């Protein structure tokens, strides 16, 4: 699963050097109705499914009434989230999250990642989340009944319910009266107002009530516009699976690009180490990032790839650079457009691809 995390360069540095990202409390996300919308829309969906079940028994009870909804809205929110996007190079994401010449981090999730955080009383020691195998990025559904056409709403409503049924066993969804509270809380973070659907969001969600079997995870605070936003400091144990870094649009894009290139090749990074086979696959991906790969490169790569197999990754990288220079000269003669894209894209020594946004936008 490839997802993108838009942020500024300073946060990128922390992610690469310390393998940590802040999971923000859902009350302080960019949508002011973030958690409330999810609670309201899920209550409608669960009520409708419950009504379909009990109608056959001549029972007209409401599963979640206004009193239950209001009580839930007044509770303290224990859910924290890290947001990603399916979009690689989206102007609205650059503007909202990365700013002038920020970055978009491409991550390849295998859904076997292990996450860690601080917990109360542990000092600065990191502890592994006890239910980490259940935590992986999940798709966000954009659903707001009063802001959608009826036909569109019914389709989205069905998608959400099908997702719940696919995740849960039949007994859980059949017994809504006994399980509604758990389902309601579990899926609320993944239902967002429809106006935000251009973000194509996925979320990595942490509920601090459950993740450490009753232990209290530590909550920290950061100032954003004089609002103290609470967050959990989440570390990916083996480093976040960063595949590519895209430098966003801006007047100083070239300077930012050069500085990040030097950083990636020289700094001590806490990222997933690559074996040689994976590095060679990353080499092939590098060419595709630049667009449709010309046959000239394919021919050279097929001949040279065997020379790079079975070596230590440091040696592979040195040899790769020699092969790359040969390819670049050949392609300059054949395809100048692709050559110019190659010049603005680099495969670094850690196997992370560095490229530039192609959006011609100046802030």
N, C-alpha and C positions, 0 to 999 in steps of 0.2 A: 504494500500500500504506500503510494507516494503522496505525501502531504507537505504543505509549505507553512512556515512560521515567519511572519513579517515582523521586523523589529528594528531597533537602531543598532549602530555598530558597537556601542558599549555593552549592550545586553548580549549581542552576538559573542563578544570577547568572553564574557562570563560563562556562557553556555559551552563554548569550546574549551575553555581552560578549567572549568570546575564542574561541567556536566550538570548544571542546575538551571531550572526554569521555574519562575514563580507561577503557582496556580492561584488565581484570584477568586475571592468569594463572589458567588453569582449575583449578589446584590450590587456589586460595583463594576459590572461589565458595561459595554458601550450602550446597551439597550436599557433604558431606565425601568422598563417593565419586564425585565429579563425573567425573573423567577415567577412573577405573578402570571405572566402570559402562559407559561408552561403549566402551572397549577390549574388555571381556568380551562385551558383547552383539553388537558388530560381528563379533567372532571367531566367535561361534556362527552368525550369519547367513551370513558368508562361507564358513565350513566346510560349512554345509548346501548352499549353492549349488554349491560345488566338488564335494561328494560326488555331487550330482545329475549333474554333468557327467562325472565320471570313472567313475561306476558302469557306464556304457555301455561303458567300456573295461576293465572288470574290474580296476579299480585302487582300492585301499582306503586310499590315503595321506591323511593329515590335512593340511590346508593350514596351519592355525595350531594348533600343539600347545601344551601347558602351558609348555614351555620358552620358546617364542617369546613367549607372552603375558607370562610373568614378566619376561623381559628387557625388554619394552616398558614394563611397569609401573614398572620401576626407572629408566628414562631420565628425564632432565630434560625438563620440559614446556615447549615453545617456543610454545604456542598461547595467545593472549590474546583475550578476548571482551567485547563490550558487549551487555548483555541488554535486550530490550524485551518488551512484552506486547501481546497483542491486546485485553486487557481495559482499558476506559477508566476504570472506577470500581470497583475490587475491594478489599474490606477487607483481605484477607490481604496484598496488595501495599502498601497504605498502611502497615500495621503493620510489615512487614519492611523496607521500603526507604525510606519517606518520613517515617515518624514523625508526631509531633504537627503537624497542619496543614502537612504537606509538600505537594509538587506532583506532578502527573502531566503530562508534556509529550507532547502529541499531535504526531507527526511524519508527514509525507507523503513517503514515499520513492518516487522515480521510477526508482531503480536506475541513475542516471547520475551519482551523487554521486562527488566526488573527495576522497580522504582523504590526509592528510599526517601526518608524525610527525618526531621528532628521530632522528638516527642518530649513532652514536659518532663523536666528533671534529668534529662540526659546530657545536659551541657551541650557541647558541640559534637558529640558522637552521633553518627548517622545510624539509623536502624532501618532494616529492610521492612517494607510493608508486608504484612503477613498474608494478605490475599492478592498479592501482585499479579498472579496468573489471570485474574478476572479483569484486570485493568488494561484496557487498550482503547485506541481512538474509535469513537462511534459517530456515525453520521447525524447531523442536526436536521430536523424537519421544520420547515417554515410553515406555520399554521396559525391563522388568526381568523376566527369565524366571521367577525363583523367587518373584516377588511378584504374578504375574498369573494369572488363569484361562487355561487352555490355549487356549480359543477366542479370547479377547481377545489373547493373545500372538501367535497365528498371524496374526491380522489386522494387528497392528502390525508384525510382522516383514515381512509382505508389503508394507506401505506403505513401509517403509524401503528394501527391495530395489527396489521400483518407482521410488522417488526416485533411487536410484543409477543404475539403468538409463536413466532419463529424462535425467539429467545427463551421463552418459558415452556414448561411442560404443560400438557393438556389439562391436567388437574388444577394447575394454578389459574389458568385463564377461564376454566369452566366454573371454578368456585370464586367468582369475583367478590362476593360478599365477605368471604374470609380473607382474601388476599389483596383487596383494592388498595389498602394503605401502603403496602410494600411496593406495588406496581406504580402507584401514583408518585411516590417519592423517587423511585428508581428512574423513571422515564421523563420526569419533568425537566431536568437539565437539557434534554435533547429536543425540546419543542420551543421554537423562537418565533418572534413576530415575523410575519411574511414580508414586511418591508426590507428585511435584511438578507433576503435570499440570494442576492448577487454575491455574497461573501462565500457561498458554497463551503460552509463550515463543518469541520469535524471537531469533536471535543474529547479530551482526556480528562475524566471526571474522578475526583477523590472526595468521598464522604468521610469526614474525620470521625464520625460516630462509629463507623464500622471497620475502618481499615486496620486498626491495631487492637482488635478484640477488647474494646473497652478502655484502652489507654488513650490519654489525651495527646493528640499531636500538637506540636508547638505552632502557634500562630504569630507571625510577624506583621509589621505595618510599614507601608510606604506612603509618602506624601504625593498626591496627584491633584494639583489645583486646590490645595489646602484641604482636600478630603483624605483622611487616613484610611486607605484601603487595606483590608486584611488579606494576607496571603499565606500559603504554605510553600516552603522552599523544597521543591521536588528535584531529586537527583536521579538520573538514569545511571544505574550501577556501572555499566560497561561503557558509558558515554553515549550521548544521543546519536542515532544512526544518520549522521549528516552526509548527504550525497553530493550536494551542490550548493553554492552560495551565489545568489544573483544580486548584484549591486543595482539599486533602484535609480530612477531618473533624477536628474538634478544638475545644476551648473558645475558642481565639483565632482561629478561621477568618476572622471579619470583619476583624480588624485585619491579618492576613496578606494578605487579598484587597485591601484598600485600599492597602497598601504596594506590592504588586506592580503594581497599576494605575498608581500614580504612577511607578514604575520603568519600566514599559513605554512610557509616554507621554513620558518625559523623558530616559532614559539613552541613551547611544550604544551601540547594539546591533549585533552582527555576526551578522545573520540574512539570509536570502535576501530581496532586494528584490522587490517585487511590481509588475508592470505594472498599468495601470488595469483591464484586463479581468479579471485574476486577483483584484484587489481587490474588484471587483463580485461575483465568484463567492463570495468570502469573506463578503461581506455577506449573500448568500443562505444560505450555510451557517450563519451566525450565528443566523438565525431557526430553522433546523432543530435546532440544538443545544438550543434551549429547548423542543423537543417538536413536536407536530403543529402546523403553521403554520395559523392561522385564515384564512379566506377574506378577512376584512377587510384583513389585512396584504398578502395576495397582490394584491388589487385596487390598493391604494395603491402597492405596489412596482412593479407593471407600468406604472403611469402615470409614476412618478418616475424609474425606472431610466434611461430615455432621456436625461433631463436630466444624468445623471452620466457618460454615455459620451463618450469622446474628450477628456477633460480630464486635466490633470496630477493625480497621485495626491494631492498635498497639498490641492488645491482640491476634489477628489472627497471627501476625508475631511471637510472643513468642511461641504460641502453635505449629505453623508450624515448628519451630526449633526442638521441641521435636519429632514431627512426622518424620521429616527429619532424625534425628539421628537413629530412629528405622528402617526406611527404609534402611539407609546406612548399618547398621549391617546385615540386612537380605540379601541385594544384594551382600555384600562382600562374603557371603557363596555360593551364586548361580552363580554370574557373575562378575569375577574379572576385566575383560576389561571395562565393564560399570561402575564398582565401581571406577576405576582409573579416568574415565572421570568426574564422580560426584565430586571427590576430587578437580578437576581443574575448577569447575564451581560453582558459589555461587549465591543465590538469596538474595539480600541485603534488608535492612529494608525499602527502598524507592520503592521496587518492581522492581528495575533495576537488570537484570541478569549480572553477571560479568564472563567472560570466557577467554580462551586463544586461540590464533591462533594455529592450529595444523600443520602449515608449519614448518618443521625442518630446518630452515634457520638461519645462523649467519652472520650478516653484516661484 
